[in-house]
Amino acid sequence: MTEQALYHTEVENTDGLIGHVKTITSHDLDVVTSGPLSDQAGTNPEQLLAASFSTCLNATIEAEEKRRQLTHQSIVRVAIDMIRDTEGFQFIVHAQVKIPHVSAQEAEEILSITERRCPVSKLLMGNDNVSISLVDSLN
């Protein structure tokens, strides 16, 4: 069975770390890139991954809030640390999720559903370097 894509995009980087990344299927994304340890202006892979994960998680929470007829008030903050390992580098990813307008039990239910439904979460989960926590306050 072949699945029909609901959305397709292609992003290309030709310059490596110092340069830019852009969509080639449309003209709505063209971002200057730089390394996280560089003084050069630009975003880096860590920021792009954090932006993707936080946006996807919060959009999925928003959909569940809407299904429950709740106003959207959640906040998702994703921290990424780049560390050295034996073969180069790796990322440690931690998402904090704050859902302030519901009980702790309902927030846990919403987050559990979100983790199973969010495409980025599905992609990253199962990796020991990725965690998601429900929090009362962001730090």
Secondary structure, 3 states (H helix, E strand, C coil): CCCCCCCCCCEEECCCCCEEEEECCCCCCEEEECCCCCCCCCECHHHHHHHHHHHHHHHHHHHHHHHCCCCCCCEEEEEEEEEEECCEEEEEEEEEEECCCCCHHHHHHHHHHHHHHCHHHHHHCCCCCEEEEECCCCC
